[in-house]
Amino acid sequence: MLDESDITLMEKALNLDSEAVIEGCRTDNGPEWMALMLADAERMLAAAPPNAAIGGFAKVGPIGPNRAGEAPDSKFGRSHP
């Protein structure tokens, strides 16, 4: 899990409101990622991609669930500095 300061940093960097992020976690498959579960896919698609590393994270991966019945179940976006 990410602490509140990391989540607040990401909300500002991606231009998200405070209700957009459900939770966040650090992931590591080589470079360290910050994964963010957003309230819905629309917010994930509207997130402003950062143009530089944020808070020491090389990559950011927002995830947002689609509405019930829509395929796929979620949309995943990634941004690179």
PDB file of N, CA, C and O in Angstrom:
ATOM      1  N   MET A   1       0.839  -1.188   0.000  1.00  0.00           N
ATOM      2  CA  MET A   1       0.000   0.000   0.000  1.00  0.00           C
ATOM      3  C   MET A   1       0.885   1.252   0.000  1.00  0.00           C
ATOM      4  O   MET A   1       1.995   1.252   0.531  1.00  0.00           O
ATOM      5  N   LEU A   2       0.370   2.286  -0.595  1.00  0.00           N
ATOM      6  CA  LEU A   2       1.075   3.564  -0.615  1.00  0.00           C
ATOM      7  C   LEU A   2       0.576   4.431   0.528  1.00  0.00           C
ATOM      8  O   LEU A   2      -0.577   4.326   0.945  1.00  0.00           O
ATOM      9  N   ASP A   3       1.448   5.283   1.026  1.00  0.00           N
ATOM     10  CA  ASP A   3       0.989   6.201   2.060  1.00  0.00           C
ATOM     11  C   ASP A   3       0.277   7.385   1.412  1.00  0.00           C
ATOM     12  O   ASP A   3       0.362   7.594   0.202  1.00  0.00           O
ATOM     13  N   GLU A   4      -0.411   8.138   2.225  1.00  0.00           N
ATOM     14  CA  GLU A   4      -1.218   9.257   1.728  1.00  0.00           C
ATOM     15  C   GLU A   4      -0.398  10.291   0.964  1.00  0.00           C
ATOM     16  O   GLU A   4      -0.893  10.882   0.004  1.00  0.00           O
ATOM     17  N   SER A   5       0.838  10.516   1.372  1.00  0.00           N
ATOM     18  CA  SER A   5       1.647  11.520   0.677  1.00  0.00           C
ATOM     19  C   SER A   5       1.956  11.095  -0.760  1.00  0.00           C
ATOM     20  O   SER A   5       1.959  11.930  -1.665  1.00  0.00           O
ATOM     21  N   ASP A   6       2.218   9.787  -0.976  1.00  0.00           N
ATOM     22  CA  ASP A   6       2.444   9.295  -2.340  1.00  0.00           C
ATOM     23  C   ASP A   6       1.176   9.413  -3.176  1.00  0.00           C
ATOM     24  O   ASP A   6       1.233   9.820  -4.336  1.00  0.00           O
ATOM     25  N   ILE A   7       0.039   9.062  -2.597  1.00  0.00           N
ATOM     26  CA  ILE A   7      -1.232   9.146  -3.333  1.00  0.00           C
ATOM     27  C   ILE A   7      -1.556  10.595  -3.674  1.00  0.00           C
ATOM     28  O   ILE A   7      -1.994  10.887  -4.787  1.00  0.00           O
ATOM     29  N   THR A   8      -1.345  11.504  -2.727  1.00  0.00           N
ATOM     30  CA  THR A   8      -1.595  12.928  -2.988  1.00  0.00           C
ATOM     31  C   THR A   8      -0.682  13.439  -4.097  1.00  0.00           C
ATOM     32  O   THR A   8      -1.120  14.201  -4.959  1.00  0.00           O
ATOM     33  N   LEU A   9       0.576  13.028  -4.081  1.00  0.00           N
ATOM     34  CA  LEU A   9       1.519  13.411  -5.131  1.00  0.00           C
ATOM     35  C   LEU A   9       1.022  12.951  -6.498  1.00  0.00           C
ATOM     36  O   LEU A   9       1.078  13.709  -7.466  1.00  0.00           O
ATOM     37  N   MET A  10       0.536  11.710  -6.579  1.00  0.00           N
ATOM     38  CA  MET A  10       0.044  11.175  -7.847  1.00  0.00           C
ATOM     39  C   MET A  10      -1.241  11.860  -8.292  1.00  0.00           C
ATOM     40  O   MET A  10      -1.418  12.127  -9.481  1.00  0.00           O
ATOM     41  N   GLU A  11      -2.135  12.145  -7.358  1.00  0.00           N
ATOM     42  CA  GLU A  11      -3.370  12.855  -7.714  1.00  0.00           C
ATOM     43  C   GLU A  11      -3.041  14.185  -8.377  1.00  0.00           C
ATOM     44  O   GLU A  11      -3.644  14.539  -9.391  1.00  0.00           O
ATOM     45  N   LYS A  12      -2.100  14.914  -7.820  1.00  0.00           N
ATOM     46  CA  LYS A  12      -1.709  16.211  -8.388  1.00  0.00           C
ATOM     47  C   LYS A  12      -1.033  16.032  -9.748  1.00  0.00           C
ATOM     48  O   LYS A  12      -1.336  16.756 -10.696  1.00  0.00           O
ATOM     49  N   ALA A  13      -0.125  15.073  -9.838  1.00  0.00           N
ATOM     50  CA  ALA A  13       0.628  14.868 -11.081  1.00  0.00           C
ATOM     51  C   ALA A  13      -0.269  14.417 -12.227  1.00  0.00           C
ATOM     52  O   ALA A  13      -0.043  14.797 -13.375  1.00  0.00           O
ATOM     53  N   LEU A  14      -1.288  13.606 -11.926  1.00  0.00           N
ATOM     54  CA  LEU A  14      -2.181  13.086 -12.967  1.00  0.00           C
ATOM     55  C   LEU A  14      -3.453  13.907 -13.112  1.00  0.00           C
ATOM     56  O   LEU A  14      -4.341  13.561 -13.892  1.00  0.00           O
ATOM     57  N   ASN A  15      -3.537  15.000 -12.352  1.00  0.00           N
ATOM     58  CA  ASN A  15      -4.701  15.889 -12.394  1.00  0.00           C
ATOM     59  C   ASN A  15      -5.993  15.136 -12.034  1.00  0.00           C
ATOM     60  O   ASN A  15      -7.001  15.241 -12.734  1.00  0.00           O
ATOM     61  N   LEU A  16      -5.942  14.380 -10.935  1.00  0.00           N
ATOM     62  CA  LEU A  16      -7.091  13.613 -10.461  1.00  0.00           C
ATOM     63  C   LEU A  16      -7.664  14.263  -9.216  1.00  0.00           C
ATOM     64  O   LEU A  16      -6.920  14.823  -8.412  1.00  0.00           O
ATOM     65  N   ASP A  17      -8.985  14.196  -9.046  1.00  0.00           N
ATOM     66  CA  ASP A  17      -9.566  14.695  -7.807  1.00  0.00           C
ATOM     67  C   ASP A  17      -9.355  13.664  -6.697  1.00  0.00           C
ATOM     68  O   ASP A  17      -9.014  12.512  -6.965  1.00  0.00           O
ATOM     69  N   SER A  18      -9.560  14.085  -5.465  1.00  0.00           N
ATOM     70  CA  SER A  18      -9.238  13.228  -4.325  1.00  0.00           C
ATOM     71  C   SER A  18     -10.117  11.985  -4.225  1.00  0.00           C
ATOM     72  O   SER A  18      -9.732  11.022  -3.562  1.00  0.00           O
ATOM     73  N   GLU A  19     -11.284  11.978  -4.863  1.00  0.00           N
ATOM     74  CA  GLU A  19     -12.142  10.793  -4.839  1.00  0.00           C
ATOM     75  C   GLU A  19     -11.791   9.794  -5.937  1.00  0.00           C
ATOM     76  O   GLU A  19     -12.351   8.698  -5.967  1.00  0.00           O
ATOM     77  N   ALA A  20     -10.884  10.147  -6.832  1.00  0.00           N
ATOM     78  CA  ALA A  20     -10.571   9.286  -7.970  1.00  0.00           C
ATOM     79  C   ALA A  20      -9.798   8.033  -7.571  1.00  0.00           C
ATOM     80  O   ALA A  20     -10.029   6.963  -8.134  1.00  0.00           O
ATOM     81  N   VAL A  21      -8.879   8.152  -6.603  1.00  0.00           N
ATOM     82  CA  VAL A  21      -8.003   7.040  -6.253  1.00  0.00           C
ATOM     83  C   VAL A  21      -8.611   6.231  -5.112  1.00  0.00           C
ATOM     84  O   VAL A  21      -8.853   6.753  -4.024  1.00  0.00           O
ATOM     85  N   ILE A  22      -8.855   4.944  -5.380  1.00  0.00           N
ATOM     86  CA  ILE A  22      -9.373   4.033  -4.361  1.00  0.00           C
ATOM     87  C   ILE A  22      -8.230   3.549  -3.474  1.00  0.00           C
ATOM     88  O   ILE A  22      -8.337   3.585  -2.248  1.00  0.00           O
ATOM     89  N   GLU A  23      -7.130   3.096  -4.090  1.00  0.00           N
ATOM     90  CA  GLU A  23      -5.938   2.689  -3.359  1.00  0.00           C
ATOM     91  C   GLU A  23      -4.757   2.654  -4.307  1.00  0.00           C
ATOM     92  O   GLU A  23      -4.920   2.719  -5.526  1.00  0.00           O
ATOM     93  N   GLY A  24      -3.588   2.553  -3.749  1.00  0.00           N
ATOM     94  CA  GLY A  24      -2.377   2.486  -4.547  1.00  0.00           C
ATOM     95  C   GLY A  24      -1.396   1.520  -3.922  1.00  0.00           C
ATOM     96  O   GLY A  24      -1.432   1.268  -2.717  1.00  0.00           O
ATOM     97  N   CYS A  25      -0.513   0.976  -4.759  1.00  0.00           N
ATOM     98  CA  CYS A  25       0.520   0.075  -4.245  1.00  0.00           C
ATOM     99  C   CYS A  25       1.763   0.192  -5.114  1.00  0.00           C
ATOM    100  O   CYS A  25       1.715   0.647  -6.257  1.00  0.00           O
ATOM    101  N   ARG A  26       2.863  -0.231  -4.538  1.00  0.00           N
ATOM    102  CA  ARG A  26       4.122  -0.285  -5.274  1.00  0.00           C
ATOM    103  C   ARG A  26       4.202  -1.656  -5.932  1.00  0.00           C
ATOM    104  O   ARG A  26       3.866  -2.667  -5.315  1.00  0.00           O
ATOM    105  N   THR A  27       4.639  -1.689  -7.160  1.00  0.00           N
ATOM    106  CA  THR A  27       4.851  -2.945  -7.858  1.00  0.00           C
ATOM    107  C   THR A  27       6.284  -2.947  -8.385  1.00  0.00           C
ATOM    108  O   THR A  27       6.882  -1.889  -8.582  1.00  0.00           O
ATOM    109  N   ASP A  28       6.816  -4.114  -8.604  1.00  0.00           N
ATOM    110  CA  ASP A  28       8.204  -4.187  -9.040  1.00  0.00           C
ATOM    111  C   ASP A  28       8.378  -5.372  -9.983  1.00  0.00           C
ATOM    112  O   ASP A  28       8.343  -6.529  -9.567  1.00  0.00           O
ATOM    113  N   ASN A  29       8.565  -5.059 -11.252  1.00  0.00           N
ATOM    114  CA  ASN A  29       8.882  -6.089 -12.238  1.00  0.00           C
ATOM    115  C   ASN A  29      10.143  -5.684 -12.994  1.00  0.00           C
ATOM    116  O   ASN A  29      10.282  -5.927 -14.193  1.00  0.00           O
ATOM    117  N   GLY A  30      11.033  -5.077 -12.273  1.00  0.00           N
ATOM    118  CA  GLY A  30      12.250  -4.497 -12.824  1.00  0.00           C
ATOM    119  C   GLY A  30      12.308  -3.086 -12.288  1.00  0.00           C
ATOM    120  O   GLY A  30      12.817  -2.866 -11.189  1.00  0.00           O
ATOM    121  N   PRO A  31      11.789  -2.105 -13.050  1.00  0.00           N
ATOM    122  CA  PRO A  31      11.676  -0.763 -12.483  1.00  0.00           C
ATOM    123  C   PRO A  31      10.500  -0.731 -11.507  1.00  0.00           C
ATOM    124  O   PRO A  31       9.531  -1.476 -11.652  1.00  0.00           O
ATOM    125  N   GLU A  32      10.607   0.137 -10.523  1.00  0.00           N
ATOM    126  CA  GLU A  32       9.505   0.244  -9.556  1.00  0.00           C
ATOM    127  C   GLU A  32       8.363   1.059 -10.159  1.00  0.00           C
ATOM    128  O   GLU A  32       8.582   2.132 -10.721  1.00  0.00           O
ATOM    129  N   TRP A  33       7.157   0.541 -10.035  1.00  0.00           N
ATOM    130  CA  TRP A  33       5.936   1.175 -10.523  1.00  0.00           C
ATOM    131  C   TRP A  33       5.093   1.608  -9.345  1.00  0.00           C
ATOM    132  O   TRP A  33       5.209   1.066  -8.246  1.00  0.00           O
ATOM    133  N   MET A  34       4.261   2.568  -9.581  1.00  0.00           N
ATOM    134  CA  MET A  34       3.204   2.924  -8.653  1.00  0.00           C
ATOM    135  C   MET A  34       1.905   2.582  -9.367  1.00  0.00           C
ATOM    136  O   MET A  34       1.586   3.190 -10.389  1.00  0.00           O
ATOM    137  N   ALA A  35       1.156   1.625  -8.852  1.00  0.00           N
ATOM    138  CA  ALA A  35      -0.126   1.240  -9.441  1.00  0.00           C
ATOM    139  C   ALA A  35      -1.236   1.906  -8.646  1.00  0.00           C
ATOM    140  O   ALA A  35      -1.221   1.890  -7.415  1.00  0.00           O
ATOM    141  N   LEU A  36      -2.196   2.491  -9.347  1.00  0.00           N
ATOM    142  CA  LEU A  36      -3.310   3.182  -8.710  1.00  0.00           C
ATOM    143  C   LEU A  36      -4.626   2.597  -9.184  1.00  0.00           C
ATOM    144  O   LEU A  36      -4.885   2.547 -10.387  1.00  0.00           O
ATOM    145  N   MET A  37      -5.462   2.151  -8.251  1.00  0.00           N
ATOM    146  CA  MET A  37      -6.811   1.717  -8.592  1.00  0.00           C
ATOM    147  C   MET A  37      -7.703   2.947  -8.513  1.00  0.00           C
ATOM    148  O   MET A  37      -7.871   3.554  -7.456  1.00  0.00           O
ATOM    149  N   LEU A  38      -8.274   3.297  -9.672  1.00  0.00           N
ATOM    150  CA  LEU A  38      -9.155   4.461  -9.736  1.00  0.00           C
ATOM    151  C   LEU A  38     -10.609   4.024  -9.638  1.00  0.00           C
ATOM    152  O   LEU A  38     -10.930   2.845  -9.789  1.00  0.00           O
ATOM    153  N   ALA A  39     -11.472   4.980  -9.387  1.00  0.00           N
ATOM    154  CA  ALA A  39     -12.895   4.698  -9.177  1.00  0.00           C
ATOM    155  C   ALA A  39     -13.564   4.124 -10.422  1.00  0.00           C
ATOM    156  O   ALA A  39     -14.482   3.312 -10.308  1.00  0.00           O
ATOM    157  N   ASP A  40     -13.115   4.537 -11.615  1.00  0.00           N
ATOM    158  CA  ASP A  40     -13.726   4.028 -12.840  1.00  0.00           C
ATOM    159  C   ASP A  40     -12.806   4.259 -14.029  1.00  0.00           C
ATOM    160  O   ASP A  40     -11.845   5.026 -13.957  1.00  0.00           O
ATOM    161  N   ALA A  41     -13.125   3.574 -15.127  1.00  0.00           N
ATOM    162  CA  ALA A  41     -12.297   3.641 -16.333  1.00  0.00           C
ATOM    163  C   ALA A  41     -12.274   5.044 -16.936  1.00  0.00           C
ATOM    164  O   ALA A  41     -11.262   5.449 -17.508  1.00  0.00           O
ATOM    165  N   GLU A  42     -13.361   5.782 -16.818  1.00  0.00           N
ATOM    166  CA  GLU A  42     -13.402   7.133 -17.381  1.00  0.00           C
ATOM    167  C   GLU A  42     -12.343   8.021 -16.741  1.00  0.00           C
ATOM    168  O   GLU A  42     -11.693   8.811 -17.425  1.00  0.00           O
ATOM    169  N   ARG A  43     -12.171   7.891 -15.434  1.00  0.00           N
ATOM    170  CA  ARG A  43     -11.143   8.688 -14.755  1.00  0.00           C
ATOM    171  C   ARG A  43      -9.744   8.255 -15.178  1.00  0.00           C
ATOM    172  O   ARG A  43      -8.842   9.084 -15.296  1.00  0.00           O
ATOM    173  N   MET A  44      -9.563   6.948 -15.408  1.00  0.00           N
ATOM    174  CA  MET A  44      -8.265   6.466 -15.869  1.00  0.00           C
ATOM    175  C   MET A  44      -7.945   7.062 -17.241  1.00  0.00           C
ATOM    176  O   MET A  44      -6.825   7.513 -17.482  1.00  0.00           O
ATOM    177  N   LEU A  45      -8.928   7.063 -18.134  1.00  0.00           N
ATOM    178  CA  LEU A  45      -8.699   7.589 -19.477  1.00  0.00           C
ATOM    179  C   LEU A  45      -8.473   9.098 -19.473  1.00  0.00           C
ATOM    180  O   LEU A  45      -7.770   9.620 -20.337  1.00  0.00           O
ATOM    181  N   ALA A  46      -9.062   9.799 -18.511  1.00  0.00           N
ATOM    182  CA  ALA A  46      -8.933  11.255 -18.440  1.00  0.00           C
ATOM    183  C   ALA A  46      -7.685  11.709 -17.695  1.00  0.00           C
ATOM    184  O   ALA A  46      -7.341  12.890 -17.738  1.00  0.00           O
ATOM    185  N   ALA A  47      -7.001  10.796 -17.013  1.00  0.00           N
ATOM    186  CA  ALA A  47      -5.815  11.170 -16.240  1.00  0.00           C
ATOM    187  C   ALA A  47      -4.755  11.764 -17.162  1.00  0.00           C
ATOM    188  O   ALA A  47      -4.485  11.237 -18.241  1.00  0.00           O
ATOM    189  N   ALA A  48      -4.166  12.854 -16.724  1.00  0.00           N
ATOM    190  CA  ALA A  48      -3.115  13.502 -17.501  1.00  0.00           C
ATOM    191  C   ALA A  48      -1.830  12.714 -17.335  1.00  0.00           C
ATOM    192  O   ALA A  48      -1.379  12.520 -16.206  1.00  0.00           O
ATOM    193  N   PRO A  49      -1.216  12.245 -18.435  1.00  0.00           N
ATOM    194  CA  PRO A  49       0.036  11.494 -18.293  1.00  0.00           C
ATOM    195  C   PRO A  49       1.169  12.413 -17.832  1.00  0.00           C
ATOM    196  O   PRO A  49       1.335  13.511 -18.364  1.00  0.00           O
ATOM    197  N   PRO A  50       1.945  11.966 -16.843  1.00  0.00           N
ATOM    198  CA  PRO A  50       3.062  12.798 -16.400  1.00  0.00           C
ATOM    199  C   PRO A  50       4.171  12.796 -17.444  1.00  0.00           C
ATOM    200  O   PRO A  50       4.317  11.836 -18.201  1.00  0.00           O
ATOM    201  N   ASN A  51       4.947  13.865 -17.484  1.00  0.00           N
ATOM    202  CA  ASN A  51       6.029  13.940 -18.459  1.00  0.00           C
ATOM    203  C   ASN A  51       7.399  13.798 -17.800  1.00  0.00           C
ATOM    204  O   ASN A  51       8.428  14.054 -18.426  1.00  0.00           O
ATOM    205  N   ALA A  52       7.405  13.392 -16.548  1.00  0.00           N
ATOM    206  CA  ALA A  52       8.668  13.165 -15.831  1.00  0.00           C
ATOM    207  C   ALA A  52       8.408  12.178 -14.707  1.00  0.00           C
ATOM    208  O   ALA A  52       7.263  11.962 -14.310  1.00  0.00           O
ATOM    209  N   ALA A  53       9.483  11.580 -14.195  1.00  0.00           N
ATOM    210  CA  ALA A  53       9.343  10.676 -13.051  1.00  0.00           C
ATOM    211  C   ALA A  53       8.739  11.457 -11.887  1.00  0.00           C
ATOM    212  O   ALA A  53       9.067  12.624 -11.669  1.00  0.00           O
ATOM    213  N   ILE A  54       7.869  10.807 -11.158  1.00  0.00           N
ATOM    214  CA  ILE A  54       7.150  11.461 -10.070  1.00  0.00           C
ATOM    215  C   ILE A  54       7.499  10.755  -8.771  1.00  0.00           C
ATOM    216  O   ILE A  54       7.313   9.544  -8.650  1.00  0.00           O
ATOM    217  N   GLY A  55       7.994  11.491  -7.818  1.00  0.00           N
ATOM    218  CA  GLY A  55       8.265  10.922  -6.513  1.00  0.00           C
ATOM    219  C   GLY A  55       9.217   9.746  -6.538  1.00  0.00           C
ATOM    220  O   GLY A  55       9.124   8.866  -5.682  1.00  0.00           O
ATOM    221  N   GLY A  56      10.131   9.707  -7.493  1.00  0.00           N
ATOM    222  CA  GLY A  56      11.084   8.618  -7.574  1.00  0.00           C
ATOM    223  C   GLY A  56      10.568   7.388  -8.309  1.00  0.00           C
ATOM    224  O   GLY A  56      11.293   6.401  -8.428  1.00  0.00           O
ATOM    225  N   PHE A  57       9.335   7.423  -8.804  1.00  0.00           N
ATOM    226  CA  PHE A  57       8.781   6.292  -9.538  1.00  0.00           C
ATOM    227  C   PHE A  57       9.018   6.510 -11.026  1.00  0.00           C
ATOM    228  O   PHE A  57       8.710   7.572 -11.568  1.00  0.00           O
ATOM    229  N   ALA A  58       9.570   5.492 -11.679  1.00  0.00           N
ATOM    230  CA  ALA A  58       9.848   5.589 -13.112  1.00  0.00           C
ATOM    231  C   ALA A  58       8.574   5.481 -13.925  1.00  0.00           C
ATOM    232  O   ALA A  58       8.475   6.066 -15.004  1.00  0.00           O
ATOM    233  N   LYS A  59       7.593   4.740 -13.420  1.00  0.00           N
ATOM    234  CA  LYS A  59       6.379   4.490 -14.189  1.00  0.00           C
ATOM    235  C   LYS A  59       5.159   4.518 -13.271  1.00  0.00           C
ATOM    236  O   LYS A  59       5.238   4.219 -12.079  1.00  0.00           O
ATOM    237  N   VAL A  60       4.039   4.884 -13.867  1.00  0.00           N
ATOM    238  CA  VAL A  60       2.777   4.946 -13.138  1.00  0.00           C
ATOM    239  C   VAL A  60       1.758   4.123 -13.905  1.00  0.00           C
ATOM    240  O   VAL A  60       1.656   4.256 -15.124  1.00  0.00           O
ATOM    241  N   GLY A  61       1.006   3.280 -13.223  1.00  0.00           N
ATOM    242  CA  GLY A  61       0.009   2.441 -13.868  1.00  0.00           C
ATOM    243  C   GLY A  61      -1.364   2.624 -13.253  1.00  0.00           C
ATOM    244  O   GLY A  61      -1.684   1.962 -12.266  1.00  0.00           O
ATOM    245  N   PRO A  62      -2.197   3.515 -13.816  1.00  0.00           N
ATOM    246  CA  PRO A  62      -3.563   3.643 -13.317  1.00  0.00           C
ATOM    247  C   PRO A  62      -4.456   2.537 -13.881  1.00  0.00           C
ATOM    248  O   PRO A  62      -4.315   2.147 -15.040  1.00  0.00           O
ATOM    249  N   ILE A  63      -5.363   2.043 -13.062  1.00  0.00           N
ATOM    250  CA  ILE A  63      -6.310   1.000 -13.444  1.00  0.00           C
ATOM    251  C   ILE A  63      -7.692   1.493 -13.077  1.00  0.00           C
ATOM    252  O   ILE A  63      -7.883   2.047 -11.994  1.00  0.00           O
ATOM    253  N   GLY A  64      -8.666   1.302 -13.961  1.00  0.00           N
ATOM    254  CA  GLY A  64     -10.028   1.728 -13.669  1.00  0.00           C
ATOM    255  C   GLY A  64     -11.031   0.716 -14.176  1.00  0.00           C
ATOM    256  O   GLY A  64     -10.965   0.311 -15.336  1.00  0.00           O
ATOM    257  N   PRO A  65     -11.969   0.295 -13.319  1.00  0.00           N
ATOM    258  CA  PRO A  65     -12.969  -0.681 -13.748  1.00  0.00           C
ATOM    259  C   PRO A  65     -13.994  -0.072 -14.707  1.00  0.00           C
ATOM    260  O   PRO A  65     -14.409   1.076 -14.543  1.00  0.00           O
ATOM    261  N   ASN A  66     -14.392  -0.852 -15.701  1.00  0.00           N
ATOM    262  CA  ASN A  66     -15.482  -0.465 -16.587  1.00  0.00           C
ATOM    263  C   ASN A  66     -16.802  -0.623 -15.853  1.00  0.00           C
ATOM    264  O   ASN A  66     -16.854  -1.215 -14.775  1.00  0.00           O
ATOM    265  N   ARG A  67     -17.857  -0.098 -16.434  1.00  0.00           N
ATOM    266  CA  ARG A  67     -19.200  -0.304 -15.872  1.00  0.00           C
ATOM    267  C   ARG A  67     -19.567  -1.775 -15.960  1.00  0.00           C
ATOM    268  O   ARG A  67     -19.068  -2.494 -16.825  1.00  0.00           O
ATOM    269  N   ALA A  68     -20.431  -2.219 -15.073  1.00  0.00           N
ATOM    270  CA  ALA A  68     -20.869  -3.622 -15.061  1.00  0.00           C
ATOM    271  C   ALA A  68     -21.379  -4.017 -16.442  1.00  0.00           C
ATOM    272  O   ALA A  68     -22.159  -3.291 -17.057  1.00  0.00           O
ATOM    273  N   GLY A  69     -20.934  -5.165 -16.918  1.00  0.00           N
ATOM    274  CA  GLY A  69     -21.372  -5.682 -18.206  1.00  0.00           C
ATOM    275  C   GLY A  69     -20.500  -5.266 -19.377  1.00  0.00           C
ATOM    276  O   GLY A  69     -20.607  -5.846 -20.458  1.00  0.00           O
ATOM    277  N   GLU A  70     -19.638  -4.274 -19.187  1.00  0.00           N
ATOM    278  CA  GLU A  70     -18.741  -3.858 -20.263  1.00  0.00           C
ATOM    279  C   GLU A  70     -17.517  -4.770 -20.283  1.00  0.00           C
ATOM    280  O   GLU A  70     -17.033  -5.200 -19.236  1.00  0.00           O
ATOM    281  N   ALA A  71     -17.032  -5.053 -21.469  1.00  0.00           N
ATOM    282  CA  ALA A  71     -15.819  -5.855 -21.590  1.00  0.00           C
ATOM    283  C   ALA A  71     -14.713  -4.950 -22.114  1.00  0.00           C
ATOM    284  O   ALA A  71     -14.991  -4.087 -22.947  1.00  0.00           O
ATOM    285  N   PRO A  72     -13.511  -5.104 -21.679  1.00  0.00           N
ATOM    286  CA  PRO A  72     -13.070  -5.951 -20.579  1.00  0.00           C
ATOM    287  C   PRO A  72     -13.518  -5.377 -19.242  1.00  0.00           C
ATOM    288  O   PRO A  72     -14.105  -4.296 -19.199  1.00  0.00           O
ATOM    289  N   ASP A  73     -13.250  -6.088 -18.154  1.00  0.00           N
ATOM    290  CA  ASP A  73     -13.676  -5.643 -16.837  1.00  0.00           C
ATOM    291  C   ASP A  73     -13.008  -4.344 -16.411  1.00  0.00           C
ATOM    292  O   ASP A  73     -13.601  -3.543 -15.688  1.00  0.00           O
ATOM    293  N   SER A  74     -11.768  -4.137 -16.861  1.00  0.00           N
ATOM    294  CA  SER A  74     -11.000  -2.961 -16.451  1.00  0.00           C
ATOM    295  C   SER A  74     -10.191  -2.431 -17.619  1.00  0.00           C
ATOM    296  O   SER A  74      -9.935  -3.132 -18.598  1.00  0.00           O
ATOM    297  N   LYS A  75      -9.799  -1.175 -17.490  1.00  0.00           N
ATOM    298  CA  LYS A  75      -8.856  -0.566 -18.422  1.00  0.00           C
ATOM    299  C   LYS A  75      -7.591  -0.262 -17.634  1.00  0.00           C
ATOM    300  O   LYS A  75      -7.647   0.179 -16.486  1.00  0.00           O
ATOM    301  N   PHE A  76      -6.469  -0.502 -18.259  1.00  0.00           N
ATOM    302  CA  PHE A  76      -5.180  -0.258 -17.636  1.00  0.00           C
ATOM    303  C   PHE A  76      -4.415   0.705 -18.510  1.00  0.00           C
ATOM    304  O   PHE A  76      -4.325   0.516 -19.723  1.00  0.00           O
ATOM    305  N   GLY A  77      -3.868   1.728 -17.907  1.00  0.00           N
ATOM    306  CA  GLY A  77      -3.049   2.670 -18.641  1.00  0.00           C
ATOM    307  C   GLY A  77      -1.690   2.751 -17.990  1.00  0.00           C
ATOM    308  O   GLY A  77      -1.563   2.549 -16.782  1.00  0.00           O
ATOM    309  N   ARG A  78      -0.690   3.041 -18.764  1.00  0.00           N
ATOM    310  CA  ARG A  78       0.610   3.260 -18.161  1.00  0.00           C
ATOM    311  C   ARG A  78       1.201   4.515 -18.759  1.00  0.00           C
ATOM    312  O   ARG A  78       0.934   4.866 -19.908  1.00  0.00           O
ATOM    313  N   SER A  79       1.988   5.167 -17.979  1.00  0.00           N
ATOM    314  CA  SER A  79       2.611   6.371 -18.469  1.00  0.00           C
ATOM    315  C   SER A  79       4.097   6.301 -18.210  1.00  0.00           C
ATOM    316  O   SER A  79       4.548   5.768 -17.197  1.00  0.00           O
ATOM    317  N   HIS A  80       4.834   6.838 -19.126  1.00  0.00           N
ATOM    318  CA  HIS A  80       6.290   6.874 -19.020  1.00  0.00           C
ATOM    319  C   HIS A  80       6.719   8.326 -18.993  1.00  0.00           C
ATOM    320  O   HIS A  80       6.150   9.170 -19.685  1.00  0.00           O
ATOM    321  N   PRO A  81       7.724   8.606 -18.191  1.00  0.00           N
ATOM    322  CA  PRO A  81       8.233   9.985 -18.203  1.00  0.00           C
ATOM    323  C   PRO A  81       8.906  10.316 -19.512  1.00  0.00           C
ATOM    324  O   PRO A  81       9.390  11.434 -19.691  1.00  0.00           O
TER     325      PRO A  81
END
